[in-house]
Amino acid sequence: VSRVTYYILNTPTLFLLSLVDANRLGAYYNNILNVIIRKDGLTVPVVRK
């Protein structure tokens, strides 16, 4: 398991650009709950500012 750092940018950058890393880690974005879920069950909330 490796660590992934997500940087929050104040730009109109698409979220899809980070899906390659999420796929590599076995994680997916649940848009109903607004969380990223890893294959080990850890959930990370996604907050839009």
C-alpha distance matrix in Angstrom:
0.0 3.8 6.9 9.6 13.2 15.9 19.4 22.4 25.3 28.8 29.4 29.8 26.5 25.3 22.1 21.7 20.7 17.1 16.7 15.5 12.2 12.2 12.9 10.3 7.6 10.1 11.6 15.4 18.1 20.7 23.9 26.0 24.0 22.7 19.1 15.7 14.2 10.6 10.4 9.7 13.0 12.3 15.0 15.7 19.4 20.7 23.9 26.4 28.6
3.8 0.0 3.8 6.6 10.0 13.1 16.3 19.6 22.3 26.0 26.6 27.3 24.0 23.2 20.2 20.1 18.6 15.1 15.4 14.1 10.5 11.3 12.8 10.0 7.9 11.2 12.2 15.7 18.0 21.0 23.7 26.1 24.2 22.3 18.9 15.5 14.9 11.7 12.5 12.3 15.0 13.5 15.6 15.3 18.8 19.6 22.4 24.7 26.6
6.9 3.8 0.0 3.8 6.6 9.9 13.0 16.2 19.1 22.7 23.7 24.6 21.6 21.1 18.2 18.7 17.2 13.6 14.7 14.1 10.2 11.0 13.4 11.4 9.1 12.5 12.2 15.3 16.9 19.9 22.2 24.7 22.6 20.4 17.1 14.0 14.2 11.7 13.6 13.3 15.2 12.9 14.2 13.1 16.3 16.9 19.5 21.7 23.3
9.6 6.6 3.8 0.0 3.8 6.5 9.8 13.0 15.7 19.4 20.1 20.9 17.8 17.4 14.6 15.2 13.6 10.0 11.6 11.3 7.6 8.7 11.7 10.3 8.7 12.0 11.1 13.5 14.6 17.9 19.8 22.7 20.8 18.2 15.3 12.3 13.3 11.5 14.0 14.5 15.8 13.4 13.8 12.1 14.7 14.5 17.0 18.8 20.5
13.2 10.0 6.6 3.8 0.0 3.8 6.4 9.8 12.6 16.2 17.3 18.7 15.9 16.2 13.8 15.2 13.4 10.3 12.8 13.1 9.9 11.0 14.4 13.6 12.2 15.2 13.6 15.4 15.6 18.8 20.1 23.0 21.1 18.0 15.6 13.2 15.1 14.1 17.0 17.4 18.2 15.3 14.9 12.3 14.2 13.6 15.2 16.8 17.9
15.9 13.1 9.9 6.5 3.8 0.0 3.8 6.5 9.4 13.0 14.0 15.1 12.5 12.8 10.4 12.5 11.0 8.3 11.2 12.5 9.9 10.6 14.2 14.3 13.3 15.7 13.5 14.2 13.7 16.7 17.5 20.5 18.9 15.5 13.7 11.8 14.5 14.4 17.7 18.6 18.7 15.8 14.5 11.5 12.4 10.9 12.3 13.3 14.5
19.4 16.3 13.0 9.8 6.4 3.8 0.0 3.8 6.2 9.9 11.2 13.2 11.1 12.5 11.0 13.6 11.9 10.2 13.7 15.0 12.9 13.9 17.4 17.7 17.0 19.3 17.0 17.4 16.4 19.2 19.3 22.4 20.8 17.2 16.0 14.8 17.8 18.0 21.4 22.3 22.2 19.1 17.6 14.2 14.3 12.3 12.6 12.8 13.0
22.4 19.6 16.2 13.0 9.8 6.5 3.8 0.0 3.8 6.8 8.8 10.9 9.7 11.4 10.4 13.7 12.7 11.7 14.9 16.9 15.4 15.8 19.3 20.2 19.4 21.3 18.5 18.2 16.3 18.7 18.1 21.0 19.6 15.8 15.4 15.0 18.5 19.5 23.0 24.0 23.3 20.2 18.0 14.4 13.5 10.9 10.2 9.7 9.4
25.3 22.3 19.1 15.7 12.6 9.4 6.2 3.8 0.0 3.8 5.4 8.2 7.6 10.4 10.7 13.9 12.6 12.7 16.1 18.0 17.1 17.9 21.1 22.1 21.9 23.7 21.1 20.5 18.5 21.0 19.9 22.9 22.0 18.2 18.3 18.0 21.5 22.5 26.0 27.2 26.6 23.7 21.4 17.9 16.8 13.8 12.7 11.1 10.2
28.8 26.0 22.7 19.4 16.2 13.0 9.9 6.8 3.8 0.0 3.8 7.0 8.3 11.3 12.3 15.7 14.9 15.6 18.8 20.9 20.4 20.9 24.1 25.3 25.2 26.8 23.9 22.9 20.5 22.4 20.8 23.6 22.9 19.1 19.9 20.2 23.9 25.3 28.9 30.2 29.2 26.3 23.7 20.1 18.4 15.1 13.3 10.8 9.1
29.4 26.6 23.7 20.1 17.3 14.0 11.2 8.8 5.4 3.8 0.0 3.8 5.4 8.9 10.9 13.8 12.9 14.5 17.5 19.6 19.7 20.4 23.2 24.6 25.0 26.4 23.8 22.5 20.2 22.4 20.6 23.6 23.5 19.8 20.8 20.7 24.4 25.8 29.1 30.9 30.1 27.5 24.9 21.5 20.0 16.4 15.1 12.4 11.4
29.8 27.3 24.6 20.9 18.7 15.1 13.2 10.9 8.2 7.0 3.8 0.0 3.8 6.4 9.1 11.6 11.6 13.7 16.1 18.5 19.2 19.7 22.0 23.9 24.6 25.5 22.9 21.1 18.7 20.7 18.5 21.7 22.1 18.5 19.9 19.9 23.6 25.2 28.4 30.5 29.6 27.4 24.6 21.6 19.9 16.1 15.2 12.2 12.1
26.5 24.0 21.6 17.8 15.9 12.5 11.1 9.7 7.6 8.3 5.4 3.8 0.0 3.8 6.5 8.6 7.9 10.1 12.8 14.8 15.6 16.3 18.6 20.3 21.2 22.3 20.0 18.5 16.6 19.1 17.6 21.0 21.4 17.7 18.5 17.8 21.3 22.6 25.6 27.8 27.2 25.1 22.7 19.8 18.7 15.2 15.0 12.8 13.4
25.3 23.2 21.1 17.4 16.2 12.8 12.5 11.4 10.4 11.3 8.9 6.4 3.8 0.0 3.8 5.3 6.0 8.4 10.1 12.7 14.0 14.2 16.1 18.3 19.3 19.9 17.5 15.6 13.7 16.2 14.7 18.3 19.0 15.6 16.4 15.7 19.0 20.4 23.2 25.7 25.1 23.4 21.0 18.5 17.5 14.0 14.5 12.6 14.2
22.1 20.2 18.2 14.6 13.8 10.4 11.0 10.4 10.7 12.3 10.9 9.1 6.5 3.8 0.0 3.8 5.4 6.1 7.5 10.7 11.4 10.9 13.2 15.6 16.1 16.6 13.9 12.1 10.2 12.9 11.9 15.6 16.0 12.5 12.9 11.9 15.2 16.7 19.6 22.0 21.3 19.6 17.2 14.9 14.2 10.9 12.2 11.1 13.5
21.7 20.1 18.7 15.2 15.2 12.5 13.6 13.7 13.9 15.7 13.8 11.6 8.6 5.3 3.8 0.0 3.8 5.4 5.3 8.2 10.1 9.8 11.1 13.7 14.9 15.1 13.1 11.3 10.2 13.2 12.7 16.5 17.3 14.4 14.4 12.8 15.5 16.5 18.8 21.7 21.4 20.3 18.3 16.6 16.5 13.6 15.5 14.7 17.2
20.7 18.6 17.2 13.6 13.4 11.0 11.9 12.7 12.6 14.9 12.9 11.6 7.9 6.0 5.4 3.8 0.0 3.8 5.7 7.1 8.7 9.8 11.3 13.0 14.6 15.7 14.1 13.2 12.8 16.2 16.0 19.8 20.2 17.0 16.6 14.5 17.1 17.5 19.8 22.5 22.7 21.3 19.7 17.7 18.0 15.2 16.9 16.2 18.2
17.1 15.1 13.6 10.0 10.3 8.3 10.2 11.7 12.7 15.6 14.5 13.7 10.1 8.4 6.1 5.4 3.8 0.0 3.8 5.5 5.6 6.5 8.9 10.3 11.2 12.6 11.0 10.7 10.7 14.4 14.9 18.6 18.5 15.3 14.2 11.6 14.0 14.0 16.5 19.0 19.3 17.8 16.4 14.5 15.4 13.1 15.4 15.5 17.7
16.7 15.4 14.7 11.6 12.8 11.2 13.7 14.9 16.1 18.8 17.5 16.1 12.8 10.1 7.5 5.3 5.7 3.8 0.0 3.8 5.4 4.8 5.9 8.4 9.7 10.2 8.8 8.1 8.8 12.5 13.5 17.1 17.4 14.8 13.5 10.7 12.5 12.5 14.4 17.4 17.7 16.9 15.8 14.7 15.7 13.9 16.7 17.0 19.8
15.5 14.1 14.1 11.3 13.1 12.5 15.0 16.9 18.0 20.9 19.6 18.5 14.8 12.7 10.7 8.2 7.1 5.5 3.8 0.0 3.8 5.5 5.2 6.2 8.8 9.9 9.9 10.4 12.1 15.8 17.2 20.7 20.8 18.4 16.7 13.5 14.6 13.6 14.9 17.9 19.0 18.4 17.9 17.1 18.7 17.1 20.0 20.4 23.0
12.2 10.5 10.2 7.6 9.9 9.9 12.9 15.4 17.1 20.4 19.7 19.2 15.6 14.0 11.4 10.1 8.7 5.6 5.4 3.8 0.0 3.8 5.4 5.1 6.3 8.7 8.5 10.0 11.9 15.6 17.4 20.7 20.2 17.7 15.4 12.0 12.9 11.5 13.1 15.5 16.8 15.8 15.7 14.7 16.8 15.7 18.6 19.6 22.0
12.2 11.3 11.0 8.7 11.0 10.6 13.9 15.8 17.9 20.9 20.4 19.7 16.3 14.2 10.9 9.8 9.8 6.5 4.8 5.5 3.8 0.0 3.8 5.5 5.2 6.1 4.9 6.3 8.4 12.1 14.3 17.4 16.8 14.7 12.3 8.7 9.4 8.3 10.1 12.9 13.7 12.9 12.6 12.1 14.2 13.5 16.8 18.2 21.0
12.9 12.8 13.4 11.7 14.4 14.2 17.4 19.3 21.1 24.1 23.2 22.0 18.6 16.1 13.2 11.1 11.3 8.9 5.9 5.2 5.4 3.8 0.0 3.8 5.4 5.0 5.8 7.1 10.1 13.4 15.7 18.7 18.7 17.0 14.8 11.3 11.1 9.6 10.1 13.4 14.7 14.9 14.9 15.1 17.3 16.7 20.1 21.3 24.3
10.3 10.0 11.4 10.3 13.6 14.3 17.7 20.2 22.1 25.3 24.6 23.9 20.3 18.3 15.6 13.7 13.0 10.3 8.4 6.2 5.1 5.5 3.8 0.0 3.8 5.6 7.7 10.2 13.2 16.6 19.1 22.0 21.6 19.8 17.2 13.5 13.0 10.6 10.7 13.3 15.4 15.5 16.3 16.4 19.1 18.8 22.1 23.5 26.3
7.6 7.9 9.1 8.7 12.2 13.3 17.0 19.4 21.9 25.2 25.0 24.6 21.2 19.3 16.1 14.9 14.6 11.2 9.7 8.8 6.3 5.2 5.4 3.8 0.0 3.8 5.5 8.9 12.1 15.1 18.1 20.7 19.6 18.1 15.0 11.2 10.2 7.3 7.6 9.8 12.0 11.8 13.0 13.5 16.6 16.9 20.4 22.3 25.1
10.1 11.2 12.5 12.0 15.2 15.7 19.3 21.3 23.7 26.8 26.4 25.5 22.3 19.9 16.6 15.1 15.7 12.6 10.2 9.9 8.7 6.1 5.0 5.6 3.8 0.0 3.8 6.9 10.5 13.1 16.3 18.6 17.8 16.9 14.0 10.4 8.6 6.0 5.3 8.7 10.4 11.2 12.3 13.5 16.4 16.9 20.6 22.6 25.7
11.6 12.2 12.2 11.1 13.6 13.5 17.0 18.5 21.1 23.9 23.8 22.9 20.0 17.5 13.9 13.1 14.1 11.0 8.8 9.9 8.5 4.9 5.8 7.7 5.5 3.8 0.0 3.8 7.1 9.7 12.9 15.3 14.3 13.2 10.2 6.6 5.4 4.1 5.7 8.8 9.2 9.3 9.3 10.2 12.8 13.2 16.9 19.0 22.2
15.4 15.7 15.3 13.5 15.4 14.2 17.4 18.2 20.5 22.9 22.5 21.1 18.5 15.6 12.1 11.3 13.2 10.7 8.1 10.4 10.0 6.3 7.1 10.2 8.9 6.9 3.8 0.0 3.8 6.5 9.4 12.0 11.7 10.6 8.4 5.6 5.4 6.6 8.4 11.5 10.8 10.9 9.7 10.4 11.9 11.7 15.4 17.1 20.5
18.1 18.0 16.9 14.6 15.6 13.7 16.4 16.3 18.5 20.5 20.2 18.7 16.6 13.7 10.2 10.2 12.8 10.7 8.8 12.1 11.9 8.4 10.1 13.2 12.1 10.5 7.1 3.8 0.0 3.8 6.0 9.0 8.8 7.2 5.9 4.4 6.3 8.9 11.5 14.0 12.5 12.0 9.6 9.4 9.7 8.8 12.3 13.7 17.3
20.7 21.0 19.9 17.9 18.8 16.7 19.2 18.7 21.0 22.4 22.4 20.7 19.1 16.2 12.9 13.2 16.2 14.4 12.5 15.8 15.6 12.1 13.4 16.6 15.1 13.1 9.7 6.5 3.8 0.0 3.8 5.5 5.7 5.6 5.4 6.1 7.1 10.6 12.8 15.0 12.6 12.5 9.7 10.2 9.7 9.5 12.6 14.1 17.9
23.9 23.7 22.2 19.8 20.1 17.5 19.3 18.1 19.9 20.8 20.6 18.5 17.6 14.7 11.9 12.7 16.0 14.9 13.5 17.2 17.4 14.3 15.7 19.1 18.1 16.3 12.9 9.4 6.0 3.8 0.0 3.8 5.5 4.7 6.9 8.6 10.6 14.1 16.5 18.7 16.2 15.7 12.5 12.1 10.5 9.2 11.4 12.1 15.9
26.0 26.1 24.7 22.7 23.0 20.5 22.4 21.0 22.9 23.6 23.6 21.7 21.0 18.3 15.6 16.5 19.8 18.6 17.1 20.7 20.7 17.4 18.7 22.0 20.7 18.6 15.3 12.0 9.0 5.5 3.8 0.0 3.8 5.7 8.1 10.7 12.0 15.7 17.8 19.5 16.6 16.4 13.1 13.4 11.5 11.1 12.9 13.9 17.5
24.0 24.2 22.6 20.8 21.1 18.9 20.8 19.6 22.0 22.9 23.5 22.1 21.4 19.0 16.0 17.3 20.2 18.5 17.4 20.8 20.2 16.8 18.7 21.6 19.6 17.8 14.3 11.7 8.8 5.7 5.5 3.8 0.0 3.9 5.6 8.9 10.1 13.9 16.3 17.5 14.3 13.6 10.1 10.3 8.3 8.9 10.8 12.8 16.3
22.7 22.3 20.4 18.2 18.0 15.5 17.2 15.8 18.2 19.1 19.8 18.5 17.7 15.6 12.5 14.4 17.0 15.3 14.8 18.4 17.7 14.7 17.0 19.8 18.1 16.9 13.2 10.6 7.2 5.6 4.7 5.7 3.9 0.0 3.8 7.1 9.7 13.3 16.3 17.6 14.9 13.5 9.8 8.7 6.2 5.4 7.6 9.4 13.1
19.1 18.9 17.1 15.3 15.6 13.7 16.0 15.4 18.3 19.9 20.8 19.9 18.5 16.4 12.9 14.4 16.6 14.2 13.5 16.7 15.4 12.3 14.8 17.2 15.0 14.0 10.2 8.4 5.9 5.4 6.9 8.1 5.6 3.8 0.0 3.8 6.2 9.7 12.9 14.0 11.4 9.8 6.2 5.3 4.3 5.2 8.6 11.2 14.7
15.7 15.5 14.0 12.3 13.2 11.8 14.8 15.0 18.0 20.2 20.7 19.9 17.8 15.7 11.9 12.8 14.5 11.6 10.7 13.5 12.0 8.7 11.3 13.5 11.2 10.4 6.6 5.6 4.4 6.1 8.6 10.7 8.9 7.1 3.8 0.0 3.8 6.6 10.0 11.5 9.8 8.2 5.6 5.1 6.4 6.9 10.7 13.2 16.5
14.2 14.9 14.2 13.3 15.1 14.5 17.8 18.5 21.5 23.9 24.4 23.6 21.3 19.0 15.2 15.5 17.1 14.0 12.5 14.6 12.9 9.4 11.1 13.0 10.2 8.6 5.4 5.4 6.3 7.1 10.6 12.0 10.1 9.7 6.2 3.8 0.0 3.8 6.7 8.2 6.3 5.9 4.5 6.5 8.8 10.4 14.1 16.8 20.2
10.6 11.7 11.7 11.5 14.1 14.4 18.0 19.5 22.5 25.3 25.8 25.2 22.6 20.4 16.7 16.5 17.5 14.0 12.5 13.6 11.5 8.3 9.6 10.6 7.3 6.0 4.1 6.6 8.9 10.6 14.1 15.7 13.9 13.3 9.7 6.6 3.8 0.0 3.8 5.4 5.4 5.4 6.4 8.3 11.6 13.1 16.8 19.5 22.6
10.4 12.5 13.6 14.0 17.0 17.7 21.4 23.0 26.0 28.9 29.1 28.4 25.6 23.2 19.6 18.8 19.8 16.5 14.4 14.9 13.1 10.1 10.1 10.7 7.6 5.3 5.7 8.4 11.5 12.8 16.5 17.8 16.3 16.3 12.9 10.0 6.7 3.8 0.0 3.8 5.4 7.4 9.4 11.9 15.1 16.8 20.5 23.2 26.3
9.7 12.3 13.3 14.5 17.4 18.6 22.3 24.0 27.2 30.2 30.9 30.5 27.8 25.7 22.0 21.7 22.5 19.0 17.4 17.9 15.5 12.9 13.4 13.3 9.8 8.7 8.8 11.5 14.0 15.0 18.7 19.5 17.5 17.6 14.0 11.5 8.2 5.4 3.8 0.0 3.8 5.8 9.0 11.8 15.3 17.6 21.2 24.2 27.2
13.0 15.0 15.2 15.8 18.2 18.7 22.2 23.3 26.6 29.2 30.1 29.6 27.2 25.1 21.3 21.4 22.7 19.3 17.7 19.0 16.8 13.7 14.7 15.4 12.0 10.4 9.2 10.8 12.5 12.6 16.2 16.6 14.3 14.9 11.4 9.8 6.3 5.4 5.4 3.8 0.0 3.8 6.3 9.8 12.8 15.5 19.0 22.1 25.2
12.3 13.5 12.9 13.4 15.3 15.8 19.1 20.2 23.7 26.3 27.5 27.4 25.1 23.4 19.6 20.3 21.3 17.8 16.9 18.4 15.8 12.9 14.9 15.5 11.8 11.2 9.3 10.9 12.0 12.5 15.7 16.4 13.6 13.5 9.8 8.2 5.9 5.4 7.4 5.8 3.8 0.0 3.8 6.7 10.1 13.0 16.2 19.6 22.3
15.0 15.6 14.2 13.8 14.9 14.5 17.6 18.0 21.4 23.7 24.9 24.6 22.7 21.0 17.2 18.3 19.7 16.4 15.8 17.9 15.7 12.6 14.9 16.3 13.0 12.3 9.3 9.7 9.6 9.7 12.5 13.1 10.1 9.8 6.2 5.6 4.5 6.4 9.4 9.0 6.3 3.8 0.0 3.8 6.6 9.5 12.8 16.1 19.0
15.7 15.3 13.1 12.1 12.3 11.5 14.2 14.4 17.9 20.1 21.5 21.6 19.8 18.5 14.9 16.6 17.7 14.5 14.7 17.1 14.7 12.1 15.1 16.4 13.5 13.5 10.2 10.4 9.4 10.2 12.1 13.4 10.3 8.7 5.3 5.1 6.5 8.3 11.9 11.8 9.8 6.7 3.8 0.0 3.8 6.5 9.6 13.0 15.6
19.4 18.8 16.3 14.7 14.2 12.4 14.3 13.5 16.8 18.4 20.0 19.9 18.7 17.5 14.2 16.5 18.0 15.4 15.7 18.7 16.8 14.2 17.3 19.1 16.6 16.4 12.8 11.9 9.7 9.7 10.5 11.5 8.3 6.2 4.3 6.4 8.8 11.6 15.1 15.3 12.8 10.1 6.6 3.8 0.0 3.8 6.3 9.9 12.6
20.7 19.6 16.9 14.5 13.6 10.9 12.3 10.9 13.8 15.1 16.4 16.1 15.2 14.0 10.9 13.6 15.2 13.1 13.9 17.1 15.7 13.5 16.7 18.8 16.9 16.9 13.2 11.7 8.8 9.5 9.2 11.1 8.9 5.4 5.2 6.9 10.4 13.1 16.8 17.6 15.5 13.0 9.5 6.5 3.8 0.0 3.8 6.6 9.8
23.9 22.4 19.5 17.0 15.2 12.3 12.6 10.2 12.7 13.3 15.1 15.2 15.0 14.5 12.2 15.5 16.9 15.4 16.7 20.0 18.6 16.8 20.1 22.1 20.4 20.6 16.9 15.4 12.3 12.6 11.4 12.9 10.8 7.6 8.6 10.7 14.1 16.8 20.5 21.2 19.0 16.2 12.8 9.6 6.3 3.8 0.0 3.8 6.4
26.4 24.7 21.7 18.8 16.8 13.3 12.8 9.7 11.1 10.8 12.4 12.2 12.8 12.6 11.1 14.7 16.2 15.5 17.0 20.4 19.6 18.2 21.3 23.5 22.3 22.6 19.0 17.1 13.7 14.1 12.1 13.9 12.8 9.4 11.2 13.2 16.8 19.5 23.2 24.2 22.1 19.6 16.1 13.0 9.9 6.6 3.8 0.0 3.8
28.6 26.6 23.3 20.5 17.9 14.5 13.0 9.4 10.2 9.1 11.4 12.1 13.4 14.2 13.5 17.2 18.2 17.7 19.8 23.0 22.0 21.0 24.3 26.3 25.1 25.7 22.2 20.5 17.3 17.9 15.9 17.5 16.3 13.1 14.7 16.5 20.2 22.6 26.3 27.2 25.2 22.3 19.0 15.6 12.6 9.8 6.4 3.8 0.0
